[in-house]
Amino acid sequence: MWDQTTITLPAQPRGFHLVTHDILAQGPALTNCQVGLLNLFIQHTSASLAINENADPDVRGDLERHFNVMVPQHAPHYEHLTEGPDDMPAHIKSVLIGSSLSIPVTDGKLALGTWQGIYLCEHRDHGGPRRVVATLQGRW
């Protein structure tokens, strides 16, 4: 069986934000899925999705600081400047991290590890709400 829902995540400031609970609250119902796969696809080019540490917020801050060093604003070689100084770096970060995730579903739950959570990686200073298409394929 298949199920698909579009999730709207609230606007966040630039950074890495734990959104596992938002995804579970708005996404397809996993409860009766014995085995399956949940695909999450973000419909934006300046934000991305990732799975990483769900307990210590220092990890999210360290990731943000590292990506800002690795992909700085105001680099002299950027040509795409019409949407502000944070836009081209946001596109590069999105390409590096990715626009989709596939997460196994086992016995009605995401099969994430103990310390794993789903991140919205917001790469713009003011990106606005973000849409994520959640597609569940599985056996009920």
Order of alpha helices (4+ residues) and beta strands (2+ residues): beta-beta-alpha-beta-beta-alpha-alpha-beta-beta-beta-beta
